[in-house]
Amino acid sequence: MLIHPWDAPHADAEWQQWLAVRDFGTLVVNGPDGEPPYAQPLHFLYDAERGEVLTHLARPHPMWAALSAHPDVVLSVVDDYVYVPGPWQADPDVPAEHGTPTSFYAAVQLRCRAHVVDDPAEKAALLNRQVGHFQPEGGTAEVAVGEVPFDRLLSGLRGVRLEVTGVRAKFKYGGRRSAEVQDSIAVRLAERAGPRDAAARAHMLRRRVG
């Protein structure tokens, strides 16, 4: 991922706060023997204090052999993306049709070392933490070894603990454009009011310098 200086986070807190309220992304693992990479969309639980990500996959998943051979992986999370028409980006002194279309988006890529969790008790604890995150209101029985209703399902799953070893983050929201152009884009995003337009507009205005 190319990160220009004007798209880089202003501080670690920026990407950390953004990621703290997101829990769906794509796990990318190198394919074995020169095969294409595996890319698996999934829910995850990011634990900032421990510097780790928790998730799980079905035991028959074809990714396991690749994960064993190549435990260094990337978890990619992208959100708040919008399409910006070319005329919106044109400077005031050039024809509108000379403006360059682009995308605005926020992205965090966590570089991780994967650790497979197969111990039944550890798997149960991992699954319970995930359910507790996504379903804090409860309503689902706890996973426990040897107890119904989920003990019989434990053998069909494998847990994954991703130890975070590096972070690349990007907030691409017209940071190199003039204040005048950014103001114009902000107005147009508000007028269009499409999916994620409000979030993109907020990022652009928040990140303005000066």
Backbone as JSON Lines, residues from 0, in Angstrom:
{"i":0,"aa":"M","n":[0.85,-1.19,0.0],"ca":[0.0,0.0,0.0],"c":[0.89,1.24,0.0]}
{"i":1,"aa":"L","n":[0.73,2.06,-1.01],"ca":[1.47,3.32,-1.11],"c":[0.86,4.34,-0.15]}
{"i":2,"aa":"I","n":[1.72,4.94,0.66],"ca":[1.25,5.95,1.62],"c":[2.04,7.23,1.42]}
{"i":3,"aa":"H","n":[1.41,8.23,0.81],"ca":[2.05,9.53,0.66],"c":[2.06,10.24,2.02]}
{"i":4,"aa":"P","n":[2.98,11.17,2.21],"ca":[3.03,11.87,3.5],"c":[1.72,12.52,3.9]}
{"i":5,"aa":"W","n":[0.97,13.03,2.93],"ca":[-0.29,13.72,3.25],"c":[-1.43,12.74,3.56]}
{"i":6,"aa":"D","n":[-1.2,11.44,3.31],"ca":[-2.21,10.43,3.64],"c":[-1.87,9.64,4.9]}
{"i":7,"aa":"A","n":[-0.69,9.86,5.45],"ca":[-0.27,9.1,6.63],"c":[-1.02,9.57,7.87]}
{"i":8,"aa":"P","n":[-1.21,8.68,8.85],"ca":[-1.87,9.1,10.09],"c":[-1.09,10.23,10.76]}
{"i":9,"aa":"H","n":[-1.81,11.15,11.37],"ca":[-1.15,12.24,12.09],"c":[-0.46,11.73,13.36]}
{"i":10,"aa":"A","n":[-0.99,10.63,13.89],"ca":[-0.41,9.99,15.08],"c":[-0.98,8.58,15.14]}
{"i":11,"aa":"D","n":[-0.34,7.71,15.93],"ca":[-0.84,6.34,16.07],"c":[-2.27,6.32,16.59]}
{"i":12,"aa":"A","n":[-2.61,7.29,17.41],"ca":[-3.97,7.32,17.98],"c":[-5.03,7.41,16.9]}
{"i":13,"aa":"E","n":[-4.69,8.0,15.75],"ca":[-5.69,8.16,14.7],"c":[-6.14,6.79,14.16]}
{"i":14,"aa":"W","n":[-5.18,5.95,13.78],"ca":[-5.57,4.65,13.25],"c":[-6.09,3.73,14.37]}
{"i":15,"aa":"Q","n":[-5.55,3.89,15.56],"ca":[-6.01,3.04,16.67],"c":[-7.47,3.3,17.0]}
{"i":16,"aa":"Q","n":[-7.87,4.56,17.04],"ca":[-9.27,4.89,17.32],"c":[-10.17,4.43,16.18]}
{"i":17,"aa":"W","n":[-9.69,4.55,14.95],"ca":[-10.48,4.12,13.8],"c":[-10.69,2.61,13.83]}
{"i":18,"aa":"L","n":[-9.62,1.86,14.1],"ca":[-9.71,0.4,14.1],"c":[-10.5,-0.13,15.29]}
{"i":19,"aa":"A","n":[-10.52,0.61,16.39],"ca":[-11.18,0.14,17.61],"c":[-12.66,-0.13,17.42]}
{"i":20,"aa":"V","n":[-13.29,0.51,16.44],"ca":[-14.72,0.33,16.22],"c":[-15.0,-0.46,14.94]}
{"i":21,"aa":"R","n":[-13.98,-1.2,14.48],"ca":[-14.16,-2.03,13.29],"c":[-13.7,-3.46,13.59]}
{"i":22,"aa":"D","n":[-14.41,-4.4,13.03],"ca":[-14.11,-5.79,13.35],"c":[-14.4,-6.74,12.2]}
{"i":23,"aa":"F","n":[-14.3,-6.24,10.97],"ca":[-14.44,-7.1,9.8],"c":[-13.38,-6.7,8.79]}
{"i":24,"aa":"G","n":[-12.65,-7.69,8.28],"ca":[-11.59,-7.4,7.33],"c":[-11.26,-8.62,6.49]}
{"i":25,"aa":"T","n":[-10.1,-8.58,5.85],"ca":[-9.66,-9.67,4.98],"c":[-8.3,-10.16,5.44]}
{"i":26,"aa":"L","n":[-8.22,-11.45,5.75],"ca":[-6.96,-12.08,6.13],"c":[-6.28,-12.58,4.86]}
{"i":27,"aa":"V","n":[-5.04,-12.14,4.64],"ca":[-4.29,-12.48,3.42],"c":[-3.1,-13.32,3.81]}
{"i":28,"aa":"V","n":[-3.01,-14.52,3.19],"ca":[-1.95,-15.49,3.49],"c":[-1.27,-15.89,2.19]}
{"i":29,"aa":"N","n":[0.05,-15.94,2.19],"ca":[0.76,-16.38,1.0],"c":[0.36,-17.8,0.63]}
{"i":30,"aa":"G","n":[0.13,-18.05,-0.65],"ca":[-0.2,-19.39,-1.1],"c":[1.03,-20.28,-1.12]}
{"i":31,"aa":"P","n":[0.85,-21.58,-0.91],"ca":[2.0,-22.5,-0.92],"c":[2.49,-22.77,-2.34]}
{"i":32,"aa":"D","n":[3.8,-23.03,-2.46],"ca":[4.39,-23.45,-3.74],"c":[4.06,-22.51,-4.88]}
{"i":33,"aa":"G","n":[4.12,-21.22,-4.62],"ca":[3.92,-20.25,-5.68],"c":[2.49,-20.03,-6.1]}
{"i":34,"aa":"E","n":[1.54,-20.61,-5.39],"ca":[0.13,-20.39,-5.72],"c":[-0.27,-18.96,-5.33]}
{"i":35,"aa":"P","n":[-1.38,-18.45,-5.9],"ca":[-1.85,-17.12,-5.53],"c":[-2.16,-17.06,-4.03]}
{"i":36,"aa":"P","n":[-2.12,-15.86,-3.44],"ca":[-2.44,-15.72,-2.01],"c":[-3.9,-16.09,-1.73]}
{"i":37,"aa":"Y","n":[-4.14,-16.51,-0.51],"ca":[-5.5,-16.71,-0.02],"c":[-5.97,-15.39,0.58]}
{"i":38,"aa":"A","n":[-7.21,-15.04,0.34],"ca":[-7.79,-13.82,0.91],"c":[-9.15,-14.18,1.48]}
{"i":39,"aa":"Q","n":[-9.26,-14.2,2.81],"ca":[-10.47,-14.64,3.48],"c":[-11.15,-13.51,4.24]}
{"i":40,"aa":"P","n":[-12.33,-13.06,3.82],"ca":[-13.09,-12.09,4.61],"c":[-13.54,-12.74,5.92]}
{"i":41,"aa":"L","n":[-13.46,-11.99,7.01],"ca":[-13.86,-12.56,8.3],"c":[-14.08,-11.49,9.36]}
{"i":42,"aa":"H","n":[-14.86,-11.86,10.37],"ca":[-14.95,-11.05,11.58],"c":[-13.74,-11.34,12.46]}
{"i":43,"aa":"F","n":[-13.33,-10.35,13.23],"ca":[-12.19,-10.53,14.13],"c":[-12.39,-9.67,15.37]}
{"i":44,"aa":"L","n":[-11.61,-9.98,16.38],"ca":[-11.57,-9.18,17.6],"c":[-10.15,-8.66,17.76]}
{"i":45,"aa":"Y","n":[-9.99,-7.33,17.72],"ca":[-8.68,-6.71,17.89],"c":[-8.51,-6.3,19.34]}
{"i":46,"aa":"D","n":[-7.47,-6.83,19.97],"ca":[-7.15,-6.51,21.35],"c":[-5.91,-5.61,21.35]}
{"i":47,"aa":"A","n":[-6.13,-4.3,21.45],"ca":[-5.03,-3.35,21.36],"c":[-4.05,-3.5,22.51]}
{"i":48,"aa":"E","n":[-4.55,-3.79,23.71],"ca":[-3.67,-3.89,24.87],"c":[-2.7,-5.07,24.74]}
{"i":49,"aa":"R","n":[-3.18,-6.16,24.2],"ca":[-2.33,-7.34,24.04],"c":[-1.6,-7.36,22.7]}
{"i":50,"aa":"G","n":[-1.99,-6.47,21.81],"ca":[-1.36,-6.44,20.49],"c":[-1.65,-7.69,19.69]}
{"i":51,"aa":"E","n":[-2.91,-8.13,19.71],"ca":[-3.25,-9.36,19.01],"c":[-4.66,-9.28,18.44]}
{"i":52,"aa":"V","n":[-4.91,-10.16,17.49],"ca":[-6.22,-10.29,16.86],"c":[-6.67,-11.73,17.03]}
{"i":53,"aa":"L","n":[-7.94,-11.91,17.35],"ca":[-8.5,-13.25,17.52],"c":[-9.55,-13.51,16.45]}
{"i":54,"aa":"T","n":[-9.5,-14.71,15.87],"ca":[-10.52,-15.11,14.91],"c":[-10.51,-16.63,14.83]}
{"i":55,"aa":"H","n":[-11.34,-17.19,13.96],"ca":[-11.37,-18.64,13.78],"c":[-11.9,-18.96,12.4]}
{"i":56,"aa":"L","n":[-11.62,-20.18,11.96],"ca":[-12.08,-20.66,10.67],"c":[-12.45,-22.14,10.8]}
{"i":57,"aa":"A","n":[-13.25,-22.62,9.86],"ca":[-13.62,-24.03,9.86],"c":[-12.4,-24.9,9.58]}
{"i":58,"aa":"R","n":[-12.35,-26.06,10.19],"ca":[-11.21,-26.98,10.01],"c":[-11.0,-27.37,8.54]}
{"i":59,"aa":"P","n":[-12.05,-27.56,7.73],"ca":[-11.81,-27.93,6.33],"c":[-11.28,-26.8,5.45]}
{"i":60,"aa":"H","n":[-11.1,-25.61,5.99],"ca":[-10.69,-24.46,5.17],"c":[-9.35,-24.75,4.48]}
{"i":61,"aa":"P","n":[-9.24,-24.43,3.18],"ca":[-8.0,-24.71,2.46],"c":[-6.82,-23.83,2.85]}
{"i":62,"aa":"M","n":[-7.07,-22.83,3.7],"ca":[-6.01,-21.9,4.06],"c":[-5.0,-22.5,5.04]}
{"i":63,"aa":"W","n":[-5.37,-23.56,5.76],"ca":[-4.53,-24.03,6.87],"c":[-3.13,-24.44,6.44]}
{"i":64,"aa":"A","n":[-3.02,-25.15,5.33],"ca":[-1.7,-25.58,4.87],"c":[-0.83,-24.37,4.55]}
{"i":65,"aa":"A","n":[-1.43,-23.36,3.92],"ca":[-0.69,-22.15,3.59],"c":[-0.29,-21.4,4.85]}
{"i":66,"aa":"L","n":[-1.18,-21.37,5.83],"ca":[-0.9,-20.66,7.08],"c":[0.24,-21.33,7.84]}
{"i":67,"aa":"S","n":[0.28,-22.65,7.78],"ca":[1.36,-23.39,8.44],"c":[2.7,-23.12,7.76]}
{"i":68,"aa":"A","n":[2.67,-23.04,6.43],"ca":[3.91,-22.81,5.68],"c":[4.36,-21.36,5.75]}
{"i":69,"aa":"H","n":[3.39,-20.45,5.85],"ca":[3.7,-19.01,5.82],"c":[2.91,-18.31,6.93]}
{"i":70,"aa":"P","n":[3.36,-18.37,8.17],"ca":[2.6,-17.78,9.28],"c":[2.62,-16.25,9.34]}
{"i":71,"aa":"D","n":[3.46,-15.61,8.53],"ca":[3.47,-14.15,8.49],"c":[2.39,-13.69,7.52]}
{"i":72,"aa":"V","n":[1.38,-13.0,8.03],"ca":[0.18,-12.7,7.27],"c":[-0.16,-11.21,7.39]}
{"i":73,"aa":"V","n":[-1.19,-10.8,6.66],"ca":[-1.69,-9.43,6.73],"c":[-3.2,-9.47,6.94]}
{"i":74,"aa":"L","n":[-3.66,-8.69,7.89],"ca":[-5.1,-8.46,8.06],"c":[-5.39,-7.06,7.55]}
{"i":75,"aa":"S","n":[-6.2,-6.99,6.51],"ca":[-6.5,-5.71,5.85],"c":[-7.92,-5.27,6.19]}
{"i":76,"aa":"V","n":[-8.04,-4.01,6.63],"ca":[-9.34,-3.44,6.97],"c":[-9.5,-2.14,6.2]}
{"i":77,"aa":"V","n":[-10.58,-2.02,5.45],"ca":[-10.85,-0.83,4.63],"c":[-12.28,-0.37,4.89]}
{"i":78,"aa":"D","n":[-12.48,0.94,5.03],"ca":[-13.83,1.46,5.27],"c":[-13.86,2.94,4.92]}
{"i":79,"aa":"D","n":[-15.05,3.52,5.06],"ca":[-15.24,4.96,4.81],"c":[-14.75,5.37,3.43]}
{"i":80,"aa":"Y","n":[-15.01,4.51,2.44],"ca":[-14.54,4.75,1.08],"c":[-15.66,5.36,0.23]}
{"i":81,"aa":"V","n":[-15.29,6.28,-0.64],"ca":[-16.23,6.91,-1.56],"c":[-15.52,7.19,-2.88]}
{"i":82,"aa":"Y","n":[-16.3,7.32,-3.92],"ca":[-15.79,7.75,-5.22],"c":[-15.94,9.26,-5.32]}
{"i":83,"aa":"V","n":[-14.87,9.91,-5.78],"ca":[-14.87,11.37,-5.93],"c":[-14.79,11.7,-7.42]}
{"i":84,"aa":"P","n":[-15.84,12.25,-8.02],"ca":[-15.82,12.58,-9.44],"c":[-14.73,13.59,-9.78]}
{"i":85,"aa":"G","n":[-14.21,13.49,-11.0],"ca":[-13.14,14.37,-11.42],"c":[-13.42,15.85,-11.27]}
{"i":86,"aa":"P","n":[-14.58,16.34,-11.7],"ca":[-14.84,17.78,-11.58],"c":[-14.77,18.31,-10.15]}
{"i":87,"aa":"W","n":[-15.03,17.45,-9.18],"ca":[-14.95,17.9,-7.79],"c":[-13.53,18.27,-7.4]}
{"i":88,"aa":"Q","n":[-12.56,17.66,-8.05],"ca":[-11.16,17.86,-7.66],"c":[-10.44,18.93,-8.48]}
{"i":89,"aa":"A","n":[-11.15,19.52,-9.43],"ca":[-10.51,20.52,-10.29],"c":[-10.22,21.8,-9.52]}
{"i":90,"aa":"D","n":[-9.03,22.36,-9.74],"ca":[-8.71,23.66,-9.17],"c":[-9.57,24.73,-9.82]}
{"i":91,"aa":"P","n":[-9.83,25.83,-9.13],"ca":[-10.72,26.86,-9.66],"c":[-10.26,27.46,-10.98]}
{"i":92,"aa":"D","n":[-8.96,27.43,-11.26],"ca":[-8.46,28.09,-12.46],"c":[-8.3,27.15,-13.66]}
{"i":93,"aa":"V","n":[-8.86,25.94,-13.58],"ca":[-8.79,25.01,-14.72],"c":[-10.21,24.54,-15.03]}
{"i":94,"aa":"P","n":[-10.44,24.06,-16.27],"ca":[-11.77,23.54,-16.6],"c":[-12.15,22.37,-15.7]}
{"i":95,"aa":"A","n":[-13.41,22.29,-15.32],"ca":[-13.86,21.24,-14.41],"c":[-13.57,19.85,-14.94]}
{"i":96,"aa":"E","n":[-13.64,19.7,-16.29],"ca":[-13.42,18.38,-16.87],"c":[-11.95,17.94,-16.8]}
{"i":97,"aa":"H","n":[-11.08,18.83,-16.38],"ca":[-9.67,18.47,-16.2],"c":[-9.38,17.9,-14.81]}
{"i":98,"aa":"G","n":[-10.36,17.91,-13.96],"ca":[-10.17,17.35,-12.62],"c":[-9.99,15.83,-12.68]}
{"i":99,"aa":"T","n":[-9.23,15.31,-11.77],"ca":[-8.9,13.89,-11.76],"c":[-9.83,13.11,-10.82]}
{"i":100,"aa":"P","n":[-10.56,12.13,-11.34],"ca":[-11.37,11.28,-10.45],"c":[-10.47,10.51,-9.49]}
{"i":101,"aa":"T","n":[-10.99,10.2,-8.32],"ca":[-10.17,9.46,-7.35],"c":[-11.08,8.74,-6.36]}
{"i":102,"aa":"S","n":[-10.45,8.04,-5.46],"ca":[-11.14,7.39,-4.35],"c":[-10.65,7.98,-3.04]}
{"i":103,"aa":"F","n":[-11.54,8.17,-2.1],"ca":[-11.18,8.46,-0.73],"c":[-11.42,7.19,0.09]}
{"i":104,"aa":"Y","n":[-10.53,6.89,1.02],"ca":[-10.74,5.72,1.88],"c":[-9.79,5.76,3.06]}
{"i":105,"aa":"A","n":[-10.16,4.98,4.07],"ca":[-9.28,4.73,5.21],"c":[-8.91,3.25,5.2]}
{"i":106,"aa":"A","n":[-7.66,2.95,5.51],"ca":[-7.21,1.56,5.5],"c":[-6.17,1.34,6.58]}
{"i":107,"aa":"V","n":[-6.27,0.2,7.23],"ca":[-5.25,-0.25,8.18],"c":[-4.87,-1.67,7.81]}
{"i":108,"aa":"Q","n":[-3.58,-1.91,7.69],"ca":[-3.06,-3.24,7.43],"c":[-2.21,-3.67,8.62]}
{"i":109,"aa":"L","n":[-2.65,-4.73,9.27],"ca":[-1.9,-5.28,10.4],"c":[-1.04,-6.43,9.9]}
{"i":110,"aa":"R","n":[0.27,-6.28,10.04],"ca":[1.17,-7.39,9.74],"c":[1.27,-8.25,10.99]}
{"i":111,"aa":"C","n":[1.07,-9.54,10.82],"ca":[0.93,-10.41,11.99],"c":[1.68,-11.73,11.81]}
{"i":112,"aa":"R","n":[2.0,-12.34,12.93],"ca":[2.48,-13.72,12.98],"c":[1.33,-14.57,13.51]}
{"i":113,"aa":"A","n":[0.9,-15.54,12.7],"ca":[-0.28,-16.34,13.05],"c":[0.1,-17.51,13.95]}
{"i":114,"aa":"H","n":[-0.72,-17.73,14.97],"ca":[-0.57,-18.88,15.86],"c":[-1.9,-19.63,15.86]}
{"i":115,"aa":"V","n":[-1.87,-20.88,15.43],"ca":[-3.08,-21.68,15.37],"c":[-3.42,-22.21,16.76]}
{"i":116,"aa":"V","n":[-4.69,-22.13,17.11],"ca":[-5.16,-22.57,18.42],"c":[-6.0,-23.83,18.24]}
{"i":117,"aa":"D","n":[-5.48,-24.97,18.7],"ca":[-6.2,-26.24,18.58],"c":[-6.6,-26.83,19.92]}
{"i":118,"aa":"D","n":[-5.99,-26.38,21.02],"ca":[-6.37,-26.9,22.32],"c":[-7.84,-26.57,22.58]}
{"i":119,"aa":"P","n":[-8.66,-27.57,22.92],"ca":[-10.11,-27.33,23.06],"c":[-10.46,-26.23,24.06]}
{"i":120,"aa":"A","n":[-9.79,-26.22,25.21],"ca":[-10.11,-25.2,26.22],"c":[-9.71,-23.8,25.73]}
{"i":121,"aa":"E","n":[-8.55,-23.71,25.07],"ca":[-8.12,-22.41,24.55],"c":[-9.03,-21.96,23.42]}
{"i":122,"aa":"K","n":[-9.48,-22.91,22.61],"ca":[-10.42,-22.58,21.54],"c":[-11.73,-22.06,22.11]}
{"i":123,"aa":"A","n":[-12.21,-22.72,23.13],"ca":[-13.47,-22.29,23.75],"c":[-13.34,-20.88,24.31]}
{"i":124,"aa":"A","n":[-12.22,-20.59,24.96],"ca":[-12.01,-19.25,25.51],"c":[-11.96,-18.21,24.4]}
{"i":125,"aa":"L","n":[-11.29,-18.54,23.29],"ca":[-11.2,-17.62,22.16],"c":[-12.58,-17.34,21.59]}
{"i":126,"aa":"L","n":[-13.37,-18.39,21.39],"ca":[-14.71,-18.21,20.83],"c":[-15.6,-17.41,21.76]}
{"i":127,"aa":"N","n":[-15.48,-17.64,23.06],"ca":[-16.29,-16.89,24.01],"c":[-15.92,-15.41,24.01]}
{"i":128,"aa":"R","n":[-14.64,-15.11,23.85],"ca":[-14.23,-13.7,23.77],"c":[-14.81,-13.05,22.52]}
{"i":129,"aa":"Q","n":[-14.8,-13.77,21.41],"ca":[-15.38,-13.21,20.19],"c":[-16.87,-12.96,20.34]}
{"i":130,"aa":"V","n":[-17.58,-13.94,20.86],"ca":[-19.02,-13.78,21.04],"c":[-19.31,-12.65,22.02]}
{"i":131,"aa":"G","n":[-18.51,-12.54,23.07],"ca":[-18.71,-11.46,24.02],"c":[-18.53,-10.09,23.4]}
{"i":132,"aa":"H","n":[-17.64,-10.0,22.42],"ca":[-17.41,-8.73,21.72],"c":[-18.59,-8.39,20.81]}
{"i":133,"aa":"F","n":[-19.01,-9.36,20.02],"ca":[-20.04,-9.1,19.02],"c":[-21.45,-9.14,19.6]}
{"i":134,"aa":"Q","n":[-21.62,-9.82,20.73],"ca":[-22.94,-10.01,21.29],"c":[-22.92,-9.76,22.79]}
{"i":135,"aa":"P","n":[-22.58,-8.53,23.19],"ca":[-22.45,-8.24,24.63],"c":[-23.76,-8.4,25.39]}
{"i":136,"aa":"E","n":[-24.87,-8.37,24.66],"ca":[-26.16,-8.53,25.34],"c":[-26.43,-9.97,25.73]}
{"i":137,"aa":"G","n":[-25.55,-10.89,25.31],"ca":[-25.73,-12.29,25.66],"c":[-26.75,-12.97,24.78]}
{"i":138,"aa":"G","n":[-27.34,-14.06,25.3],"ca":[-28.36,-14.77,24.54],"c":[-27.87,-16.04,23.88]}
{"i":139,"aa":"T","n":[-26.56,-16.28,23.91],"ca":[-25.98,-17.49,23.34],"c":[-25.24,-18.24,24.43]}
{"i":140,"aa":"A","n":[-25.42,-19.56,24.46],"ca":[-24.77,-20.37,25.48],"c":[-23.26,-20.26,25.38]}
{"i":141,"aa":"E","n":[-22.57,-20.35,26.52],"ca":[-21.11,-20.3,26.54],"c":[-20.54,-21.58,25.95]}
{"i":142,"aa":"V","n":[-19.43,-21.43,25.24],"ca":[-18.73,-22.6,24.72],"c":[-17.89,-23.19,25.84]}
{"i":143,"aa":"A","n":[-18.06,-24.47,26.1],"ca":[-17.31,-25.14,27.15],"c":[-17.02,-26.57,26.72]}
{"i":144,"aa":"V","n":[-15.82,-27.02,26.99],"ca":[-15.41,-28.38,26.6],"c":[-16.28,-29.4,27.33]}
{"i":145,"aa":"G","n":[-16.83,-30.33,26.57],"ca":[-17.63,-31.4,27.15],"c":[-19.05,-31.03,27.51]}
{"i":146,"aa":"E","n":[-19.46,-29.8,27.17],"ca":[-20.81,-29.36,27.53],"c":[-21.6,-28.97,26.29]}
{"i":147,"aa":"V","n":[-22.89,-29.29,26.33],"ca":[-23.78,-28.91,25.24],"c":[-24.06,-27.41,25.33]}
{"i":148,"aa":"P","n":[-24.37,-26.74,24.21],"ca":[-24.62,-27.34,22.91],"c":[-23.44,-27.29,21.94]}
{"i":149,"aa":"F","n":[-22.32,-26.69,22.34],"ca":[-21.28,-26.38,21.36],"c":[-20.05,-27.28,21.42]}
{"i":150,"aa":"D","n":[-19.96,-28.16,22.4],"ca":[-18.77,-29.02,22.49],"c":[-18.55,-29.81,21.2]}
{"i":151,"aa":"R","n":[-19.63,-30.3,20.62],"ca":[-19.5,-31.13,19.42],"c":[-19.0,-30.33,18.23]}
{"i":152,"aa":"L","n":[-19.11,-28.99,18.3],"ca":[-18.66,-28.15,17.19],"c":[-17.18,-27.76,17.31]}
{"i":153,"aa":"L","n":[-16.61,-27.91,18.5],"ca":[-15.23,-27.45,18.7],"c":[-14.25,-28.15,17.77]}
{"i":154,"aa":"S","n":[-14.45,-29.43,17.55],"ca":[-13.51,-30.17,16.7],"c":[-13.56,-29.72,15.25]}
{"i":155,"aa":"G","n":[-14.63,-29.07,14.86],"ca":[-14.76,-28.61,13.48],"c":[-14.21,-27.23,13.23]}
{"i":156,"aa":"L","n":[-13.64,-26.61,14.27],"ca":[-13.09,-25.26,14.16],"c":[-11.63,-25.24,14.59]}
{"i":157,"aa":"R","n":[-10.91,-24.27,14.1],"ca":[-9.57,-23.99,14.6],"c":[-9.49,-22.5,14.88]}
{"i":158,"aa":"G","n":[-8.93,-22.16,16.01],"ca":[-8.76,-20.75,16.34],"c":[-7.47,-20.2,15.76]}
{"i":159,"aa":"V","n":[-7.43,-18.88,15.63],"ca":[-6.22,-18.2,15.14],"c":[-5.96,-16.99,16.03]}
{"i":160,"aa":"R","n":[-4.77,-16.92,16.56],"ca":[-4.33,-15.73,17.29],"c":[-3.26,-15.05,16.44]}
{"i":161,"aa":"L","n":[-3.52,-13.83,16.05],"ca":[-2.61,-13.07,15.21],"c":[-1.82,-12.09,16.07]}
{"i":162,"aa":"E","n":[-0.55,-12.34,16.2],"ca":[0.34,-11.46,16.96],"c":[0.76,-10.3,16.05]}
{"i":163,"aa":"V","n":[0.36,-9.09,16.39],"ca":[0.63,-7.93,15.54],"c":[2.1,-7.55,15.61]}
{"i":164,"aa":"T","n":[2.76,-7.53,14.46],"ca":[4.18,-7.2,14.39],"c":[4.45,-5.87,13.68]}
{"i":165,"aa":"G","n":[3.45,-5.32,13.02],"ca":[3.64,-4.05,12.33],"c":[2.31,-3.51,11.84]}
{"i":166,"aa":"V","n":[2.26,-2.22,11.6],"ca":[1.02,-1.57,11.18],"c":[1.32,-0.58,10.06]}
{"i":167,"aa":"R","n":[0.5,-0.62,9.01],"ca":[0.52,0.4,7.97],"c":[-0.89,0.96,7.87]}
{"i":168,"aa":"A","n":[-0.99,2.27,7.94],"ca":[-2.3,2.92,7.94],"c":[-2.32,4.09,6.97]}
{"i":169,"aa":"K","n":[-3.49,4.33,6.41],"ca":[-3.62,5.38,5.4],"c":[-5.0,6.02,5.48]}
{"i":170,"aa":"F","n":[-5.02,7.34,5.4],"ca":[-6.28,8.09,5.37],"c":[-6.23,8.99,4.13]}
{"i":171,"aa":"K","n":[-6.76,8.49,3.02],"ca":[-6.67,9.2,1.74],"c":[-7.93,10.05,1.57]}
{"i":172,"aa":"Y","n":[-7.8,11.31,1.91],"ca":[-8.94,12.22,1.87],"c":[-8.55,13.59,1.34]}
{"i":173,"aa":"G","n":[-7.91,13.6,0.18],"ca":[-7.61,14.86,-0.49],"c":[-6.64,15.75,0.26]}
{"i":174,"aa":"G","n":[-5.71,15.15,0.99],"ca":[-4.79,15.92,1.82],"c":[-3.86,16.84,1.06]}
{"i":175,"aa":"R","n":[-3.64,16.55,-0.22],"ca":[-2.76,17.43,-0.99],"c":[-3.51,18.54,-1.72]}
{"i":176,"aa":"R","n":[-4.84,18.53,-1.62],"ca":[-5.64,19.55,-2.3],"c":[-5.69,20.84,-1.48]}
{"i":177,"aa":"S","n":[-5.94,21.95,-2.16],"ca":[-6.02,23.24,-1.48],"c":[-7.25,23.27,-0.58]}
{"i":178,"aa":"A","n":[-7.22,24.19,0.37],"ca":[-8.36,24.34,1.27],"c":[-9.63,24.67,0.49]}
{"i":179,"aa":"E","n":[-9.48,25.45,-0.58],"ca":[-10.65,25.83,-1.38],"c":[-11.27,24.6,-2.04]}
{"i":180,"aa":"V","n":[-10.43,23.73,-2.59],"ca":[-10.95,22.52,-3.24],"c":[-11.55,21.58,-2.2]}
{"i":181,"aa":"Q","n":[-10.89,21.47,-1.05],"ca":[-11.44,20.61,0.0],"c":[-12.8,21.11,0.48]}
{"i":182,"aa":"D","n":[-12.93,22.42,0.62],"ca":[-14.22,22.98,1.02],"c":[-15.3,22.62,0.0]}
{"i":183,"aa":"S","n":[-14.95,22.72,-1.29],"ca":[-15.9,22.4,-2.34],"c":[-16.29,20.93,-2.31]}
{"i":184,"aa":"I","n":[-15.3,20.05,-2.11],"ca":[-15.59,18.62,-2.03],"c":[-16.48,18.33,-0.83]}
{"i":185,"aa":"A","n":[-16.22,18.99,0.3],"ca":[-17.03,18.78,1.5],"c":[-18.49,19.13,1.24]}
{"i":186,"aa":"V","n":[-18.72,20.24,0.53],"ca":[-20.09,20.65,0.2],"c":[-20.76,19.6,-0.68]}
{"i":187,"aa":"R","n":[-20.02,19.11,-1.65],"ca":[-20.61,18.15,-2.6],"c":[-20.87,16.79,-1.95]}
{"i":188,"aa":"L","n":[-20.0,16.4,-1.03],"ca":[-20.25,15.15,-0.3],"c":[-21.52,15.27,0.53]}
{"i":189,"aa":"A","n":[-21.7,16.43,1.17],"ca":[-22.9,16.65,1.98],"c":[-24.15,16.64,1.1]}
{"i":190,"aa":"E","n":[-24.05,17.23,-0.08],"ca":[-25.19,17.27,-0.99],"c":[-25.52,15.89,-1.53]}
{"i":191,"aa":"R","n":[-24.48,15.12,-1.88],"ca":[-24.72,13.79,-2.43],"c":[-25.31,12.86,-1.38]}
{"i":192,"aa":"A","n":[-24.77,12.93,-0.16],"ca":[-25.31,12.18,0.98],"c":[-25.49,10.69,0.69]}
{"i":193,"aa":"G","n":[-24.51,10.1,0.0],"ca":[-24.56,8.68,-0.28],"c":[-23.95,7.87,0.85]}
{"i":194,"aa":"P","n":[-23.95,6.55,0.69],"ca":[-23.33,5.7,1.72],"c":[-21.88,6.11,1.96]}
{"i":195,"aa":"R","n":[-21.51,6.32,3.18],"ca":[-20.16,6.65,3.64],"c":[-19.71,8.07,3.28]}
{"i":196,"aa":"D","n":[-20.55,8.86,2.59],"ca":[-20.16,10.24,2.25],"c":[-19.94,11.08,3.51]}
{"i":197,"aa":"A","n":[-20.8,10.93,4.5],"ca":[-20.66,11.72,5.73],"c":[-19.37,11.36,6.46]}
{"i":198,"aa":"A","n":[-19.04,10.07,6.5],"ca":[-17.8,9.65,7.17],"c":[-16.58,10.17,6.43]}
{"i":199,"aa":"A","n":[-16.6,10.09,5.1],"ca":[-15.47,10.59,4.31],"c":[-15.3,12.1,4.5]}
{"i":200,"aa":"R","n":[-16.41,12.8,4.5],"ca":[-16.37,14.26,4.7],"c":[-15.78,14.6,6.06]}
{"i":201,"aa":"A","n":[-16.19,13.86,7.09],"ca":[-15.68,14.11,8.44],"c":[-14.18,13.87,8.51]}
{"i":202,"aa":"H","n":[-13.7,12.81,7.88],"ca":[-12.26,12.54,7.86],"c":[-11.51,13.68,7.19]}
{"i":203,"aa":"M","n":[-12.0,14.14,6.04],"ca":[-11.31,15.17,5.3],"c":[-11.22,16.47,6.11]}
{"i":204,"aa":"L","n":[-12.32,16.87,6.71],"ca":[-12.32,18.1,7.49],"c":[-11.48,17.96,8.76]}
{"i":205,"aa":"R","n":[-11.52,16.78,9.38],"ca":[-10.76,16.56,10.6],"c":[-9.26,16.6,10.36]}
{"i":206,"aa":"R","n":[-8.85,16.13,9.19],"ca":[-7.43,16.02,8.91],"c":[-6.8,17.28,8.31]}
{"i":207,"aa":"R","n":[-7.6,18.28,8.07],"ca":[-7.05,19.51,7.49],"c":[-6.04,20.15,8.43]}
{"i":208,"aa":"V","n":[-4.98,20.63,7.86],"ca":[-3.93,21.27,8.63],"c":[-4.02,22.78,8.42]}
{"i":209,"aa":"G","n":[-4.02,23.53,9.52],"ca":[-4.03,24.98,9.43],"c":[-5.42,25.56,9.23]}
